[in-house]
């Protein structure tokens, strides 16, 4: 039994059938440049628990532990070229997660990229991705949207909509959506639930505005939760009451 009252190894009645998990690249680096095997191993172990519960799982990973196009632009690099470099960084993270899932947990996994990389990944084809998920494979989407000026948050929203996911699980280093940055504002309020529009109007720094607008217009729910708490990925996918649920009524 988990702390939330959900039996271990069991998806509750409120659980989701198909989810898209968005992971930040900075987390994969453990706060530094490159990939931290301990962090990747922890994520893989939690994903294995979700798969064992019968949930279909897709993943989008950022590349901030390697490159950030906007930051490279500030140092004089052309923005589009910097974004393409970041897309390659996301793919490196995808391959690392694939390795841990297959080697340590025996989970069949497919990496699909928005930029053609035939020797290491499949091209992203929405219907093929859905078929992989139906067969119980974890699908990891790399290279963002394949276009510069779009973040991996936006890629996560777009992929979730195309594959028919029921929710975007947005993993963060905080417990959910706060009224202000809890690291700099003591007493900031943690929301149990909030609408997409409220997040945008308040200017809350959860994900980029493009991703939230896309989810709002298409009634895609976003669950913001703390990745750093062991077992939270499984709790989020099972429908346990954690983090902040962002939705649009109607």
C-alpha positions as a printed NumPy array, in Angstrom:
array([[  0.   ,   0.   ,   0.   ],
       [  1.392,   3.412,  -0.952],
       [  1.186,   6.532,   1.239],
       [ -1.732,   7.687,  -0.913],
       [ -3.811,   4.607,  -0.184],
       [ -3.287,   3.099,  -3.633],
       [ -2.33 ,  -0.597,  -3.46 ],
       [  1.177,  -1.206,  -4.731],
       [  1.255,  -2.682,  -8.225],
       [ -2.333,  -1.664,  -8.916],
       [ -3.805,   1.111, -11.062],
       [ -6.731,   2.686,  -9.266],
       [-10.123,   3.24 , -10.834],
       [ -9.144,   6.849, -11.497],
       [ -5.931,   5.761, -13.194],
       [ -5.057,   6.583, -16.769],
       [ -4.872,   4.189, -19.702],
       [ -2.31 ,   6.158, -21.752],
       [ -0.063,   8.916, -20.428],
       [  2.71 ,  11.117, -21.705],
       [  5.479,  11.843, -19.216],
       [  7.51 ,  15.023, -19.715],
       [ 10.953,  15.02 , -18.097],
       [ 13.345,  17.955, -17.93 ],
       [ 16.829,  17.368, -19.28 ],
       [ 18.404,  19.14 , -16.296],
       [ 17.133,  16.343, -14.061],
       [ 18.853,  13.739, -16.224],
       [ 22.131,  15.531, -15.65 ],
       [ 21.727,  15.632, -11.897],
       [ 22.459,  19.347, -11.996],
       [ 25.526,  19.122, -14.235],
       [ 26.396,  18.602, -17.899],
       [ 25.89 ,  15.062, -19.191],
       [ 23.82 ,  12.107, -18.003],
       [ 23.687,  10.96 , -14.374],
       [ 23.21 ,   7.158, -14.418],
       [ 21.714,   7.173, -10.915],
       [ 18.96 ,   9.591, -11.954],
       [ 18.215,   7.715, -15.181],
       [ 18.136,   4.445, -13.26 ],
       [ 15.646,   5.878, -10.764],
       [ 13.354,   7.121, -13.536],
       [ 13.573,   3.773, -15.358],
       [ 12.672,   1.872, -12.191],
       [  9.583,   4.028, -11.641],
       [  8.536,   3.708, -15.282],
       [  8.856,  -0.058, -15.028],
       [  6.35 ,   0.028, -12.161],
       [  3.909,   2.043, -14.266],
       [  4.228,  -0.365, -17.21 ],
       [  3.687,  -3.32 , -14.875],
       [  0.383,  -1.706, -13.854],
       [ -0.803,  -1.895, -17.46 ],
       [ -0.499,   1.804, -18.327],
       [  0.654,   2.745, -21.839],
       [  3.583,   5.16 , -21.448],
       [  5.14 ,   7.68 , -23.804],
       [  7.981,   9.979, -22.737],
       [  9.358,  13.318, -23.906],
       [ 12.732,  14.389, -22.499],
       [ 14.34 ,  17.819, -22.668],
       [ 17.98 ,  18.425, -23.511],
       [ 18.91 ,  21.107, -20.994],
       [ 21.668,  18.961, -19.492],
       [ 23.515,  19.329, -22.789],
       [ 22.36 ,  22.441, -24.668],
       [ 19.727,  25.178, -24.592],
       [ 19.139,  27.039, -27.828],
       [ 17.992,  30.266, -26.164],
       [ 21.057,  30.354, -23.903],
       [ 23.407,  29.653, -26.799],
       [ 21.757,  32.524, -28.678],
       [ 22.648,  34.883, -25.836],
       [ 26.283,  33.969, -26.417],
       [ 26.056,  34.888, -30.097],
       [ 25.056,  31.594, -31.731],
       [ 22.272,  31.543, -34.296],
       [ 19.092,  30.497, -32.456],
       [ 17.972,  27.89 , -34.991],
       [ 21.359,  26.158, -34.954],
       [ 21.402,  26.164, -31.16 ],
       [ 17.931,  24.616, -31.073],
       [ 19.001,  21.837, -33.452],
       [ 21.968,  21.1  , -31.173],
       [ 19.539,  20.873, -28.252],
       [ 17.399,  18.429, -30.228],
       [ 20.407,  16.143, -30.534],
       [ 20.884,  16.435, -26.779],
       [ 17.324,  15.231, -26.162],
       [ 18.033,  12.176, -28.292],
       [ 21.075,  11.284, -26.195],
       [ 18.849,  11.363, -23.121],
       [ 16.287,   9.167, -24.895],
       [ 18.909,   6.54 , -25.716],
       [ 20.13 ,   6.533, -22.106],
       [ 16.609,   5.912, -20.783],
       [ 16.009,   3.222, -23.411],
       [ 19.16 ,   1.421, -22.318],
       [ 18.141,   1.343, -18.649],
       [ 14.573,   0.259, -19.395],
       [ 15.637,  -2.606, -21.645],
       [ 18.795,  -3.743, -19.885],
       [ 17.673,  -3.534, -16.256],
       [ 13.917,  -4.113, -16.571],
       [ 13.431,  -6.018, -19.825],
       [ 10.897,  -3.493, -21.119],
       [ 10.545,  -3.273, -24.879],
       [ 11.227,   0.334, -25.832],
       [ 11.223,   2.429, -28.987],
       [ 12.915,   5.789, -29.517],
       [ 11.207,   7.896, -32.179],
       [ 12.709,  11.174, -33.341],
       [ 11.344,  14.19 , -35.199],
       [ 14.665,  14.411, -37.099],
       [ 15.725,  11.39 , -39.134],
       [ 18.384,   9.341, -37.293],
       [ 17.905,   5.957, -38.891],
       [ 20.792,   4.17 , -37.198],
       [ 19.656,   4.919, -33.626],
       [ 15.909,   5.622, -33.749],
       [ 12.711,   5.292, -35.735],
       [ 11.191,   8.321, -37.457],
       [  8.213,   9.758, -35.6  ],
       [  5.017,   8.501, -37.217],
       [  1.95 ,   9.055, -34.982],
       [  0.059,   5.885, -35.924],
       [  3.18 ,   3.746, -35.544],
       [  3.777,   5.302, -32.12 ],
       [  0.214,   4.422, -31.09 ],
       [  0.705,   0.867, -32.301],
       [  3.875,   0.499, -30.228],
       [  1.96 ,   1.709, -27.166],
       [ -0.87 ,  -0.752, -27.823],
       [  1.714,  -3.537, -27.784],
       [  2.95 ,  -2.475, -24.353],
       [  6.146,  -0.789, -25.511],
       [  7.413,   2.41 , -23.945],
       [  7.806,   5.061, -26.646],
       [ 10.392,   7.799, -26.063],
       [ 10.119,  10.852, -28.292],
       [ 13.349,  12.662, -29.139],
       [ 14.383,  15.83 , -30.998],
       [ 11.418,  17.868, -29.764],
       [  9.078,  18.927, -32.545],
       [ 11.93 ,  18.843, -35.064],
       [ 11.64 ,  22.603, -35.522],
       [ 13.573,  25.48 , -33.912],
       [ 11.886,  27.993, -31.613],
       [  9.637,  25.305, -30.077],
       [ 10.381,  23.876, -26.64 ],
       [ 10.149,  20.258, -25.561],
       [  7.178,  21.325, -23.395],
       [  5.357,  22.168, -26.609],
       [  6.566,  18.893, -28.13 ],
       [  5.091,  17.034, -25.148],
       [  1.708,  18.735, -25.596],
       [  1.669,  18.073, -29.33 ],
       [  2.712,  14.424, -29.015],
       [  0.164,  13.821, -26.243],
       [ -2.614,  15.121, -28.463],
       [ -1.514,  13.119, -31.506],
       [ -1.241,   9.792, -29.713],
       [ -4.451,  10.26 , -27.737],
       [ -2.889,  10.448, -24.272],
       [ -5.302,  11.262, -21.463],
       [ -2.922,  13.491, -19.535],
       [  0.523,  15.085, -19.671],
       [  2.467,  14.159, -16.541],
       [  4.777,  17.137, -16.088],
       [  7.609,  16.11 , -13.776],
       [  9.266,  18.946, -11.884],
       [ 11.577,  19.526,  -8.939],
       [  8.709,  21.003,  -6.892],
       [  5.428,  19.585,  -5.573],
       [  3.149,  21.255,  -8.12 ],
       [  1.977,  24.676,  -9.266],
       [  2.576,  27.449,  -6.754],
       [  1.348,  31.054,  -6.651],
       [  5.024,  32.095,  -6.735],
       [  8.422,  30.427,  -6.812],
       [  8.499,  28.437,  -3.528],
       [ 12.306,  28.532,  -3.516],
       [ 12.367,  32.336,  -3.287],
       [  8.927,  33.132,  -1.831],
       [  8.251,  31.566,   1.583],
       [  4.562,  30.86 ,   2.064],
       [  3.781,  30.544,  -1.64 ],
       [  0.448,  28.76 ,  -2.115],
       [  0.39 ,  25.27 ,  -3.648],
       [ -2.685,  24.717,  -5.82 ],
       [ -4.489,  21.357,  -5.796],
       [ -6.081,  22.308,  -9.106],
       [ -6.051,  25.281, -11.467],
       [ -7.182,  26.061, -15.009],
       [ -4.9  ,  26.523, -17.988],
       [ -6.167,  30.082, -18.365],
       [ -5.361,  30.96 , -14.758],
       [ -1.811,  29.709, -15.202],
       [ -1.393,  31.845, -18.312],
       [ -3.06 ,  34.962, -16.874],
       [ -1.05 ,  34.783, -13.651],
       [  2.179,  34.224, -15.594],
       [  3.058,  31.185, -13.459],
       [  6.31 ,  29.585, -14.569],
       [  5.221,  25.99 , -15.072],
       [  5.812,  25.376, -18.769],
       [  5.993,  27.673, -21.763],
       [  2.869,  29.544, -22.842],
       [  2.698,  27.813, -26.222],
       [  2.416,  24.384, -24.579],
       [ -0.255,  25.568, -22.134],
       [ -2.266,  27.286, -24.87 ],
       [ -2.182,  24.126, -26.972],
       [ -3.394,  22.041, -24.033],
       [ -6.058,  24.589, -23.113],
       [ -7.472,  24.777, -26.642],
       [ -7.694,  20.969, -26.835],
       [ -8.753,  20.239, -23.225],
       [ -5.579,  18.256, -22.475],
       [ -5.049,  17.862, -18.743],
       [ -1.629,  18.473, -17.22 ],
       [ -0.607,  16.984, -13.882],
       [  2.362,  18.818, -12.377],
       [  4.146,  16.751,  -9.718],
       [  7.475,  16.283,  -7.959],
       [  9.748,  13.795,  -9.728],
       [ 12.208,  13.802,  -6.823],
       [  9.819,  11.851,  -4.561],
       [ 10.328,   8.117,  -5.043],
       [  7.289,   6.443,  -6.577],
       [  5.595,   9.64 ,  -7.717],
       [  5.508,   8.658, -11.393],
       [  3.448,   5.571, -10.542],
       [  1.245,   7.59 ,  -8.192],
       [  0.595,  10.183, -10.903],
       [ -0.273,   7.545, -13.501],
       [ -2.539,   5.695, -11.048],
       [ -4.704,   8.739, -10.419],
       [ -3.51 ,   9.267,  -6.845],
       [ -4.072,  12.779,  -5.509],
       [ -0.658,  14.402,  -5.808],
       [  0.664,  17.602,  -7.317],
       [ -1.531,  20.047,  -9.21 ],
       [ -4.06 ,  19.137, -11.876],
       [ -4.341,  21.754, -14.622],
       [ -7.517,  21.483, -16.698],
       [-10.112,  23.483, -18.627],
       [-13.784,  22.992, -17.661],
       [-16.103,  21.713, -20.349]])
